[in-house]
Amino acid sequence: MKKIFTIFAISAASVTFAQIQKVEPAFWWKGMKNPEIQILVYGKDIANKEIEFSNGIKAKDIQKVENPNYVFVTLNTNEINVSKFKINIKNGKKNLDSYTYELKERKPNSANRESFTSKDLMYLIMPDRFANGDEKNDSQPNLTEKANRNLPNGRHGGDLRGIINNLNYLQNLGATAIWLTPVNEDNEKVYSYHGYAQTDLYKIDPRYGTNEDYKELSQKLNQRKMMLVMDYVTNHWGISHWLIKDLPTKDWVHWFNGGENGFKRSNYKITSQFDTNASQIDKTIALDGWFDTSMPDINQSNPLVLKYLTQNAIWWIEYAELGGFRVDTYPYNDKEAMAKWAKAITDEYPKFNIVGETWLNNAGHISAWQKNSKTGEAANYNSNLPSVMDFPLYDELPKAIKEKEGWNNGMNRIYNSFTNDFLYPDINNLLVFFENHDTERWNEIFNNDPKAYKLAMTIISTVRGIPQIYYGTEIGMRGDKNKGGDADIRRDFPGGWKSDKQNAFDISSQTTEQKEFHDFTQKLLTWRKGKEVIHTGKTKNFVPQNDVFVYFRYNEKETVMVVVNNSEKEQNLELNRFAESMKGFYGGIDVISEEEIVFDKSLKIPSKSSIVLELKEELGEVNILPSEKANYNLTR
């Protein structure tokens, strides 16, 4: 490890730095619940100089580390009575350099900002592939990889301005929370478009725009009662990150003896975290191994690292007025450190939601990562993480819709998945989805079959949790991950570039096929926005029969009946079976068709189709004649 650190240190020392090269965070705010701020001050041999503050300000702590290019200064902002002060670097009486530090005023009610909940629809965008709103920033002289739309894995030019330009489209679709894959600087030589190998955690990649553009996007979303969700990465940074090139301490990242340059790939067996019989070597390689050669594994158990990550997260929430985090590769981090990270953020912002990417296949494993979980408690652990991703449902959905009915097949897969709901302490705070930027495109799996799409959309839009869809799904976009790799499931949205032959952002320009996907999605999501019964209501499941799954969402005010027929045949449902959930209801309104349906003894449902019914109990709400009421013997 010593040899590796020396290589990085010599490389950085060969560059001539100003006395103060960087200060992070560059500014902070007054009135935070935690008044302490730890400021990283970076410059050539800065630890060998004196640090002094103007206005009589005294540091609570000045910490020097093994690399003399760093000093970590802790201040108590409650003890500072000015909005601006100077950090002076001195050699005796001589002032070598100064940095003016600012403590800004927080916006009113900033600590109580709203965050995403089950009332929202989260729309996932890979910004490089969505829309190019500013062609002038496609390539940057100080960043290595240049734009080349002909390269599937290259940078294509999508940016923040392109998203801002299409907010009407997103809002009209029914999206309320926009999750962007990382947009911080990623200055790697290749594959930098995905953003998960970040090289500056305080700077938006100039090929996407500026920090101000990012804040503008968030503010414009907030004005529409929408919100911006940041994809936050704690587990790994890019090999070209300026802190990695000149490590503050040897243990800022994880190194392995015997590997080339200390590299060892993770075994990805993250289930070892809760395996009471796991070998230490397997647990260590899972947690501390690198995701890739270009992504050093960050050591969150180092207090300086954890403080850096915590402050950076809070800085972005406050600066950009964020509405939530999605955290990449959550279980691959040091779990005790991440529990402190999540608690520090939610202590500062009590309503702030954080969903972790918990890519495991078992509900018992995933539920252990949600805050106050009994399964986590059994392992003497509380993650403090509010939300997790429902990967078991994601795994079962395509299998269920492809299969014919069986004891554990077809719709029984979906039902069986929901029987594990008791494991989750906050069942409404699960992210439910059938695809994202890492998975096979749904419409590729089902060859753009709108029937299969509508079944899946109906389910994730009406069950407990927070539904999430992936850009372009709503117009039938495809991509074959098996043949074309990640680039193929991250194709450019048609119409996002001036040279595109077709513009799917313009509803009137959509093809007949695109329009069928889009209109169904828009209708369902627009309806869902105002439905508290779907956001927080209770659920009543009925075991699937003949590959038909029926469930009800209900509260004291209303009841919604959902029927999902996965069978290749039309089914005739005997309604007496559902009497416990249908008592007092004479019919309902079909959410999609807006047709009134009067219940008889049975209900026909076409093959491979779904229906969402708002149940009605009073005459006049549905088209029922008095004589028909007399003949209605289902529930009265």
PEDABEL-V627295 format. One record per residue. N is the residue number from 1. PHI is phi in radians with two decimals (999 if undefined). Layout:
BEGIN
n = {N | N}
phi = {PHI | PHI}
END
This chain:
BEGIN
n = {1 | 2 | 3 | 4 | 5 | 6 | 7 | 8 | 9 | 10 | 11 | 12 | 13 | 14 | 15 | 16 | 17 | 18 | 19 | 20 | 21 | 22 | 23 | 24 | 25 | 26 | 27 | 28 | 29 | 30 | 31 | 32 | 33 | 34 | 35 | 36 | 37 | 38 | 39 | 40 | 41 | 42 | 43 | 44 | 45 | 46 | 47 | 48 | 49 | 50 | 51 | 52 | 53 | 54 | 55 | 56 | 57 | 58 | 59 | 60 | 61 | 62 | 63 | 64 | 65 | 66 | 67 | 68 | 69 | 70 | 71 | 72 | 73 | 74 | 75 | 76 | 77 | 78 | 79 | 80 | 81 | 82 | 83 | 84 | 85 | 86 | 87 | 88 | 89 | 90 | 91 | 92 | 93 | 94 | 95 | 96 | 97 | 98 | 99 | 100 | 101 | 102 | 103 | 104 | 105 | 106 | 107 | 108 | 109 | 110 | 111 | 112 | 113 | 114 | 115 | 116 | 117 | 118 | 119 | 120 | 121 | 122 | 123 | 124 | 125 | 126 | 127 | 128 | 129 | 130 | 131 | 132 | 133 | 134 | 135 | 136 | 137 | 138 | 139 | 140 | 141 | 142 | 143 | 144 | 145 | 146 | 147 | 148 | 149 | 150 | 151 | 152 | 153 | 154 | 155 | 156 | 157 | 158 | 159 | 160 | 161 | 162 | 163 | 164 | 165 | 166 | 167 | 168 | 169 | 170 | 171 | 172 | 173 | 174 | 175 | 176 | 177 | 178 | 179 | 180 | 181 | 182 | 183 | 184 | 185 | 186 | 187 | 188 | 189 | 190 | 191 | 192 | 193 | 194 | 195 | 196 | 197 | 198 | 199 | 200 | 201 | 202 | 203 | 204 | 205 | 206 | 207 | 208 | 209 | 210 | 211 | 212 | 213 | 214 | 215 | 216 | 217 | 218 | 219 | 220 | 221 | 222 | 223 | 224 | 225 | 226 | 227 | 228 | 229 | 230 | 231 | 232 | 233 | 234 | 235 | 236 | 237 | 238 | 239 | 240 | 241 | 242 | 243 | 244 | 245 | 246 | 247 | 248 | 249 | 250 | 251 | 252 | 253 | 254 | 255 | 256 | 257 | 258 | 259 | 260 | 261 | 262 | 263 | 264 | 265 | 266 | 267 | 268 | 269 | 270 | 271 | 272 | 273 | 274 | 275 | 276 | 277 | 278 | 279 | 280 | 281 | 282 | 283 | 284 | 285 | 286 | 287 | 288 | 289 | 290 | 291 | 292 | 293 | 294 | 295 | 296 | 297 | 298 | 299 | 300 | 301 | 302 | 303 | 304 | 305 | 306 | 307 | 308 | 309 | 310 | 311 | 312 | 313 | 314 | 315 | 316 | 317 | 318 | 319 | 320 | 321 | 322 | 323 | 324 | 325 | 326 | 327 | 328 | 329 | 330 | 331 | 332 | 333 | 334 | 335 | 336 | 337 | 338 | 339 | 340 | 341 | 342 | 343 | 344 | 345 | 346 | 347 | 348 | 349 | 350 | 351 | 352 | 353 | 354 | 355 | 356 | 357 | 358 | 359 | 360 | 361 | 362 | 363 | 364 | 365 | 366 | 367 | 368 | 369 | 370 | 371 | 372 | 373 | 374 | 375 | 376 | 377 | 378 | 379 | 380 | 381 | 382 | 383 | 384 | 385 | 386 | 387 | 388 | 389 | 390 | 391 | 392 | 393 | 394 | 395 | 396 | 397 | 398 | 399 | 400 | 401 | 402 | 403 | 404 | 405 | 406 | 407 | 408 | 409 | 410 | 411 | 412 | 413 | 414 | 415 | 416 | 417 | 418 | 419 | 420 | 421 | 422 | 423 | 424 | 425 | 426 | 427 | 428 | 429 | 430 | 431 | 432 | 433 | 434 | 435 | 436 | 437 | 438 | 439 | 440 | 441 | 442 | 443 | 444 | 445 | 446 | 447 | 448 | 449 | 450 | 451 | 452 | 453 | 454 | 455 | 456 | 457 | 458 | 459 | 460 | 461 | 462 | 463 | 464 | 465 | 466 | 467 | 468 | 469 | 470 | 471 | 472 | 473 | 474 | 475 | 476 | 477 | 478 | 479 | 480 | 481 | 482 | 483 | 484 | 485 | 486 | 487 | 488 | 489 | 490 | 491 | 492 | 493 | 494 | 495 | 496 | 497 | 498 | 499 | 500 | 501 | 502 | 503 | 504 | 505 | 506 | 507 | 508 | 509 | 510 | 511 | 512 | 513 | 514 | 515 | 516 | 517 | 518 | 519 | 520 | 521 | 522 | 523 | 524 | 525 | 526 | 527 | 528 | 529 | 530 | 531 | 532 | 533 | 534 | 535 | 536 | 537 | 538 | 539 | 540 | 541 | 542 | 543 | 544 | 545 | 546 | 547 | 548 | 549 | 550 | 551 | 552 | 553 | 554 | 555 | 556 | 557 | 558 | 559 | 560 | 561 | 562 | 563 | 564 | 565 | 566 | 567 | 568 | 569 | 570 | 571 | 572 | 573 | 574 | 575 | 576 | 577 | 578 | 579 | 580 | 581 | 582 | 583 | 584 | 585 | 586 | 587 | 588 | 589 | 590 | 591 | 592 | 593 | 594 | 595 | 596 | 597 | 598 | 599 | 600 | 601 | 602 | 603 | 604 | 605 | 606 | 607 | 608 | 609 | 610 | 611 | 612 | 613 | 614 | 615 | 616 | 617 | 618 | 619 | 620 | 621 | 622 | 623 | 624 | 625 | 626 | 627 | 628 | 629 | 630 | 631 | 632 | 633 | 634 | 635 | 636}
phi = {999 | -1.07 | -1.11 | -1.13 | -1.05 | -1.09 | -1.04 | -1.14 | -1.15 | -1.14 | -1.04 | -1.25 | -1.22 | -1.31 | -1.72 | -1.49 | -1.83 | -1.25 | -1.00 | -1.96 | -1.59 | -2.58 | -2.31 | -2.38 | -1.18 | -1.20 | -2.75 | -2.51 | -2.25 | -1.38 | 1.41 | -1.29 | -1.04 | -1.62 | -1.36 | -1.48 | -2.29 | -1.85 | -1.77 | -1.47 | -2.02 | -2.20 | 3.13 | -1.03 | 0.95 | -1.16 | -1.19 | -1.55 | -1.89 | -1.67 | -2.00 | -2.36 | -2.02 | -1.31 | 1.07 | 1.22 | -1.27 | -1.95 | -1.35 | -1.25 | -2.76 | -2.15 | -1.89 | -1.82 | -2.15 | -1.15 | -1.60 | -1.21 | -1.46 | -2.24 | -2.40 | -1.97 | -1.93 | -1.85 | -2.16 | -1.76 | -1.17 | -1.17 | -1.67 | -1.89 | -1.80 | -2.12 | -1.51 | -2.39 | -2.63 | -1.82 | -1.73 | -1.84 | -1.77 | -2.23 | -2.16 | 1.19 | -1.52 | -1.45 | -1.53 | -1.52 | -2.89 | -2.45 | -2.33 | -1.52 | -1.73 | -2.08 | -1.89 | -1.46 | -1.46 | -1.34 | -1.23 | -0.97 | 1.09 | -1.05 | -1.19 | -1.79 | -0.98 | -1.32 | -2.39 | -1.23 | -2.45 | -1.20 | -1.36 | -1.73 | -2.04 | -1.60 | -1.94 | -1.60 | -2.13 | -1.67 | -0.98 | -1.10 | -1.96 | -1.69 | -2.85 | -1.73 | -1.64 | -2.52 | -1.18 | -1.21 | -1.76 | -1.01 | -2.19 | -2.28 | -1.08 | -1.63 | -2.04 | -1.18 | -1.39 | -1.76 | -1.20 | -2.72 | -1.21 | -1.36 | -1.61 | -0.96 | -1.73 | -1.59 | -1.47 | -1.83 | 1.88 | -1.05 | -2.67 | -1.16 | -1.09 | -1.10 | -1.22 | -0.99 | -1.16 | -2.04 | -1.16 | -1.05 | -1.06 | -1.15 | -1.15 | -1.16 | -1.19 | 2.06 | -1.25 | -2.20 | -2.26 | -1.91 | -1.73 | -1.77 | -1.06 | -0.93 | -2.08 | -1.21 | -0.92 | -2.30 | -1.77 | -1.48 | -1.23 | -2.42 | 0.97 | -1.38 | -1.14 | -1.36 | 1.45 | -1.52 | -2.01 | -1.18 | -2.08 | -2.77 | -1.40 | -1.92 | -2.39 | -1.20 | -1.05 | -1.01 | -1.28 | -1.71 | 2.44 | -2.15 | -0.99 | -1.14 | -1.12 | -1.12 | -1.12 | -1.06 | -1.01 | -1.09 | -1.14 | -1.20 | -1.15 | -1.04 | -1.10 | -1.67 | 1.09 | -2.05 | -2.62 | -1.85 | -1.94 | -1.54 | -1.49 | -1.78 | -2.10 | -1.76 | -1.32 | -2.63 | -2.09 | -1.40 | -1.08 | -1.65 | -1.05 | -1.08 | -1.27 | -1.28 | -1.16 | -2.43 | -1.02 | -1.10 | -2.42 | -1.04 | -1.63 | -1.16 | -2.22 | -1.60 | -2.13 | -2.15 | -1.18 | 1.61 | -1.49 | -1.13 | 0.97 | 1.38 | -1.49 | -2.57 | -1.28 | -1.06 | -1.47 | 1.09 | -1.52 | -1.29 | -1.08 | -1.10 | -1.13 | -2.04 | -1.46 | -1.18 | -1.94 | -1.22 | -1.27 | -1.12 | -1.12 | -1.18 | -1.12 | -1.15 | -1.18 | -1.10 | -1.45 | -1.75 | -1.17 | -1.40 | -1.21 | -2.82 | -1.08 | -1.63 | -2.27 | -1.02 | -1.47 | -1.40 | -1.66 | -1.19 | -1.29 | -1.29 | -0.98 | -1.18 | -1.12 | -1.08 | -1.13 | -1.04 | -1.14 | -1.15 | -1.15 | -1.10 | -1.09 | -1.15 | -1.02 | -1.19 | -1.06 | -1.25 | -1.19 | -1.68 | 0.98 | -1.27 | -1.93 | 2.74 | -2.12 | -1.94 | -1.86 | -1.22 | 0.75 | -1.01 | -1.25 | -1.48 | -1.51 | -1.14 | -1.24 | -1.20 | -1.14 | -1.21 | -1.12 | -1.19 | -1.06 | -1.14 | -1.17 | -1.06 | -1.25 | -1.33 | -1.16 | -1.30 | -2.29 | -1.02 | -1.63 | -1.25 | -1.78 | -2.30 | -1.90 | -1.66 | -1.33 | -1.89 | -1.40 | -2.27 | -1.79 | -2.08 | -1.08 | -1.11 | -1.18 | -1.21 | -1.08 | -1.11 | -1.59 | -1.53 | -0.90 | 1.12 | -1.27 | -1.21 | -1.22 | -1.17 | -1.08 | -1.09 | -1.73 | 0.99 | -2.52 | -2.26 | -1.29 | 1.11 | -1.56 | -1.13 | -2.33 | -2.29 | -1.73 | -1.47 | -1.20 | -1.02 | -1.14 | -1.00 | -1.11 | -1.44 | -1.00 | -1.15 | -1.10 | -1.07 | -1.35 | -1.39 | -1.54 | -1.54 | -1.06 | -2.75 | -0.96 | -2.13 | -2.02 | 1.01 | -1.10 | -1.13 | -1.08 | -1.17 | -1.02 | -1.06 | -1.08 | -1.27 | -1.21 | -1.63 | -1.06 | -1.10 | -1.33 | -1.64 | -1.24 | -2.36 | -1.17 | -1.37 | -1.87 | -1.94 | -1.54 | -1.92 | -2.85 | -2.17 | -2.93 | -2.66 | -1.26 | -1.91 | -2.01 | -1.06 | -1.17 | -0.98 | -1.28 | -1.38 | -1.02 | -1.89 | 0.91 | 0.98 | -1.42 | -1.09 | -1.13 | -1.12 | -1.11 | -1.15 | -1.10 | -1.15 | -1.13 | -1.04 | -1.15 | -1.22 | -1.50 | -2.12 | -1.51 | -1.07 | 1.91 | -1.93 | -1.26 | -2.31 | -2.13 | -1.92 | -0.89 | 1.51 | -0.98 | -1.27 | -2.13 | 1.43 | -1.09 | -2.09 | 2.97 | -1.86 | -1.14 | -1.16 | -1.67 | -1.81 | 1.25 | -1.02 | -1.03 | -1.32 | -1.61 | -2.24 | -1.21 | -1.24 | -1.21 | -1.12 | 1.85 | -1.38 | -2.17 | -1.02 | -1.43 | -1.11 | -1.31 | -2.37 | -2.05 | -1.38 | -1.19 | -1.54 | -0.99 | -1.24 | -1.71 | -1.21 | -1.22 | -1.02 | -1.15 | -1.04 | -1.14 | -1.12 | -1.12 | -1.13 | -1.13 | -1.12 | -1.06 | -1.07 | -1.10 | -1.19 | -1.26 | -1.13 | -1.08 | -1.10 | -0.88 | -1.74 | -1.82 | -1.05 | -1.09 | -1.44 | -1.17 | -2.35 | -1.20 | -1.41 | -2.18 | -2.18 | -1.72 | -2.05 | -0.93 | -1.00 | -2.32 | 0.95 | 1.13 | -2.01 | -1.87 | -2.08 | -2.53 | -2.13 | -1.95 | -2.62 | -2.52 | -1.23 | -1.73 | -2.73 | -2.38 | -2.10 | -1.84 | -2.05 | -2.12 | -2.10 | -1.76 | -1.62 | -1.31 | -1.33 | -2.06 | -1.08 | -2.08 | -1.98 | -1.44 | -1.40 | -1.29 | -0.99 | -1.10 | -1.81 | -0.99 | -1.12 | -1.86 | -2.04 | -1.05 | 1.55 | -1.79 | -1.69 | 3.07 | -2.88 | -1.89 | -1.24 | -1.04 | -1.41 | -1.45 | 1.12 | -1.41 | -1.53 | -2.13 | -1.74 | -1.28 | -1.97 | -1.29 | -2.48 | -2.38 | -1.50 | -2.32 | -1.05 | -1.10 | 0.78 | -2.55 | -2.33 | -2.51 | -2.06 | -2.03 | -1.48 | -1.30 | -2.19 | -2.04 | -1.82 | -1.09 | 1.73 | -1.35 | -2.25 | -1.42 | -2.01 | -1.49 | -0.94 | -1.14 | -1.20 | -1.05 | -1.13 | -1.46 | -1.47 | -2.08 | -1.24 | -2.19 | -1.45}
END
